[in-house]
Amino acid sequence: MKKEEILEMSKKENKKRDLYEIKVETTGCKIAVLVMLVLATIYYCYEIFSGKGQNYSMYSIIASYCTVLYGYKAIKLERRKSLYIICSVSWGFVTILTILSYFGAI
């Protein structure tokens, strides 16, 4: 196979998107989530130390993201599947706890 044929097959497989573009989007998503977690932690600590209480709604959103992310990885990837399942279930538990805390059920 020629280089051009391989590139064309790859584009068809990736819906006319370049592999580098997919990698950049994936890396960008990871960085965005990391920034989101850092900011949420700063806000959360500020709320606790300033006496404003805790905002469980923000953490329920972050925990639900992690639940879905690890669940999706567990479904799609064969490598480290049991680890992804454990992480997804753990984050799911945290999501439920933060939602219940937000509505004052616990």
BELPE-V219697 format. One record per backbone hydrogen bond with DSSP energy under -0.5 kcal/mol. NH is the residue of the N-H (numbers start at 0). CO is the residue of the C=O. If there is no record, write none. Layout:
BEGIN
nh-><NH	NH>
co-><CO	CO>
END
This chain:
BEGIN
nh-><5	6	7	8	9	10	11	12	13	14	15	16	16	21	22	23	24	25	26	27	28	29	30	31	32	33	34	35	36	37	38	39	40	41	42	43	44	45	46	47	48	49	50	51	52	55	58	59	60	61	62	63	64	65	66	67	68	69	70	71	72	73	74	75	76	80	83	84	85	86	87	88	89	90	91	92	93	94	95	96	97	98	99	100	101	102	103	104	105>
co-><1	2	3	4	5	6	7	8	9	11	10	10	13	17	18	19	20	21	22	23	24	25	26	27	28	29	30	31	32	33	34	35	36	37	38	39	40	41	42	43	44	45	47	46	46	53	54	55	56	57	58	59	60	61	62	63	64	65	66	67	68	69	70	71	72	77	79	80	81	82	83	84	85	86	87	88	89	90	91	92	93	94	95	96	97	98	100	99	99>
END
